[in-house]
């Protein structure tokens, strides 16, 4: 979404200024540990066990996550005494997937080929959950190159994702990164003398939910025609009835599923159609797909 809205403007501005590069702050939330403060309590328990420091960390995490300290302490103890396999998707806190068919989700969960080797049982045994979450946030970097701009578009640089800085941040315990009940605590302290106090103390960020919903509403007819009778629905990957509920104007004004529709399903549908179009001889139509649900069960 950012690229579509800003890419052309940034390219034009760079051309006007004679600049051949752009700098971006992408990646900061991940390396500075912006989310999942509650996992830091488990990490402290992993490293130090019982003690006053555990309670202090629970208070810090409660302030950041706006949750009671008692569930956080209970979850930390369970994570240490009854460890379970780390699942980056489940830990992401995303809404339940209602648009993807249940059978597809189950088939994907059973298919070990989808497991990233960083998060296998062997690789994660004995590693605190906050560390694993921290690693997962930098495992998929943002896109460096524009998908829609010309080849002459200015080079994009993301200083926060430079290897030395990423490694320094990953060496810091999660409970240090939420010290004093503030997310990204170390980054705030590091740049306190360089930024306005209002920026350093800011704890809330804007959201794009309503903006995405506005885009869906503005393109509703196209989305309904393109997706409801598309390949993903035809092959049973998407639940048509649930998808149709979100492609009406009577739904809630903002919901994660709208981002899912635009960022995931619309893109995959377009990619599939274009790929099959290129692979199919003229006049033969689009061949039927093999359902991933069948191939992975």
N, C-alpha and C positions, 0 to 999 in steps of 0.2 A: 504494500500500500504506500509506504514512504517513497519507494522508487518511482511509482507511477505519478505521485503528486509532485515530487521535488526533482526528479532526475533531469527533466528537460530544463527546468529553471536553473539548476546548478550548472548544467553544461553550458547554457547561454551566458550565465554570469562569469564562469571561468574564462570563456572565450573573450568576453568584453574586457576582462582584467588581464588577459594574457597569461593566465595561470594554467599549468598543466597537471595540477593535482588537487585533490580534496582531502581534508582531514575530518574524521568522524569519531564521535565518542562511543560508538557501538561496542558492546561487550562489557561495559562498566558494571552493569547490574550483576552479571555473572561472576566476574572475578572479585568484585568487592562484597559479594554475598548479600544481595538485596532481599532475597526471599527465603522462606522456610527457616525462620529463626528458631522455631521450636526444636529442630533437630540438633541445635547446639547444646541443648541440655543433655541429650544422650551422649554427645561427644565428650562433654565434661565428665560424665559418669564413667565412660570408657577409660579416660585418661587418669582420673583422680579418685573415683569412687565416692563414698559418702563424705560429707563434710560441709562446712559453712559455704564453701565456694559453689557447691552444687545448688544450694538454695539461691545464692546471689545470681547465678546464671539463669535459673528458672525465672527469677523476677525480671531480669533483662529480656529474656525471650518472651515473657508474658506482655511486657510493655510494647515490644515490636510487633508481635502477632495478635495482640488484643485478645488473648486467651487467658484462662485461669491457670495459675501455676501448678495446681494439683494434677490435672490431666497431663500436663507436660512432664511432671516428675514421674508419673505412673508409666507413661510411654517410654521414658528414658530407661527405666528399670527393665521393662519388658524387652526393649531393644538389646540390652546388655545380657540379660539372663536367658531370653528366648529369641535369639537372632533369627531373622528370616531373610530370604533372598531379596536383595535390593532391586526394585523395579522402577527405572527412571520415569516411565510413562505414568505409573500409578502415583509416584511421589510428586508429579508435577501439579497435582491439585486441580486438574482440569475437570470440567463437568463430565458427567457420565455420557458416554458416546451413545446417543440415541439414533443417529442418522445412519451409522454403519450397522449392517445386519449382525445380530447376535452370533449367528453361526460363523461369520467371518472373523469376528473378534476371538471366538473360542479357538478357531483353527489357527489363527496367528499366535495365540498364547501357547499353543501346543508345539508350534514349530520352533525348534531350538535355533534354526538358522537366523532368526530375527534377533537373537540375543547378541548384544555387543560384547566382545571378549573382555572389555574393561569391567563389565558388571556380571561376569559369570560367578558361580558359587565359589570356585577356587580362588578367583582374583579378589573377591570381596570378603573372604572369611577373616573375621577379626577387625575389619575396617569400620570405624564409626559411620553412622548414616549421614551425618552432616558433611563429612569429607567426601563421601560418595556423591551426595547431591551437588556439592561444590564442583566436583570433577565433571558431573553430567552437564552443568550449565555452560561449560566451555568446550564440550566435546563436539558441538556442531556450531561452528563459527558463522557469523553473518556473511551474506554474499558480498564479495569484493568487486565483482564486475557487473555492470548493468545488463539486464536482459533485453532492454528495449532501445537503448541508445546506440549511437554510431560507434564504430571502432575508435574514432578519435576522441571519445569521451574522456575526460580527465581521469587519471589514475586515482583510486581511492585508497587512503591509508588510515588504519585504525590503530593508533599508538597504544591503546589500552590492551590490545591483544598481542603485543610483542612478547616473545617467549620469555625474556628475563622477568618481566612484570607478572606474567601469568604464573610462573613458577614461584615467585616470591609470595604471591597471594595464596596459592594452593598450599604453601607450607604453613600458613597461619591457621591456627585452630578456629573453628567456627565460633566458639564462645568468645574469642578475642575480637572477632569481627562484628559482634553485636554488643560489645562492652558499653555499659552505662545505659542500656535499653534503647540503643539507636542502631538501625541497620546501617551497613557500610561505615561502621564507626571509625575504622582505621583511615579510610579515604577522607572522611570528614576532618579528622585531626591533621592529616597530612597537608590538606589544602586550606586549612582554616585561615592562614594569613594571606591567601591568594584570592579568596572569593568573598562576596558579600555575606554578612552574617545570616541574612534571610535565606540565602541559598544553602548554607551549611546546615541550618536548622530545619530545612524543609523535610517533611516526612511523607507527604502524599504526592503522587504523580497523577497526571491526567490519564484518561482512558479513552480508547477509540471505539468502544462498544456502540455508542449512538451513531458515530460517524459511519461505521460499517453498516449499521442498519439503514441509514439514509441511502447508502450506495445500493443496497439490496432493493429498497423501495423504488429507487429511480430506474432500476433495470429489471423490475419484477417480471415483465412479460418475456424478456429474453431469457432470464434464468429459468423460468418455468418451462419454456419450450426446450431449452438446451439440456436441462438436467432431468426433468421428470420422465422423459422418454429417451434418455441417453443410454450410453453403454454401461455405465456403472449400475444404473437401475435395472437394465435388461439382464445383466449377468448376476443379479442378486447381491451385489456388494453394498448397495445402499437400500435402505428401507423407504420405498416410495411414499407410503402413507405419512410417515414421520417427516420426510423431506417436504412434502406438500404443505404440511401444517406451518412450516417456517417460511414458505414462499407465498404467504398471504399478508395482508395489511392488518389483520386482526391480532397478531401476536404481540408479545411484550416489546417495548421500545428498544431494549438492549439485551442481548443474550449471547453467550459464547458461540452458540451454534451458527450465528450469522458469519462470524469470522471463520469458522470451520468450513462453511459453504464456499466462501470466497477464496480463502487461502489454500484450501486443500482440494475439495471435490470439483470445483469449477476448473482449476488448473489441471487436475488429472484427467478430467473428461476431455478437455481441449487437447491435451497431449496425446491421449489415446486415439482420438479421432484423426488427428493430423498424422500420427505414426502409421495407423492402418491405411489411411488414404495414400501415403507415400509407398507403402508396402504392397498395395493391392493393384493389380493391372487394371487399366481403364476399362470400365464397363462391367466389371465382375462384382461390384458392390463391396460392402464391408463384410469380411468373413466373421463367423461367430467366434467369440473368445472362449478360451478355457477358463472356467471359474477358478480363481485362486483358492476359494473355499474347498473345492474338490481336490485340488492338487496338494494342499497342505494338510488335509485331514488324515 
